[in-house]
Amino acid sequence: MNVHFSSHFSPDLLELYALGMISVQGCSDVEEHLLICPQCRTQLEAADTYISVVRSAYVLISSRSNGFPRTRPMLVAESL
């Protein structure tokens, strides 16, 4: 895929890239584009920050579970 400066990657694709969930060829295309596109670099930084926050929250929540089973929210229909 030839990536031009005028075309940008979607935030979803950049999140997948940040998570390492795209093909080797896809990685190459994204990295080539990131070299010339400050807008996509900024979006990638935001994706990295978001992923880091979610991972930290997961670790915090997991450590507080104290072995209790996970509870599920009660559905409105169940409460009637």
Buried (B, 14 or more C-beta within 10 A) or exposed (E): EEBEEEEBBEBEBBBBBBEEEBEEEBEEBBEEBBEEBEEBBEBBEBBBEEEEEEEEEEEEEEEEEEEEEEEEEEEEEEEE
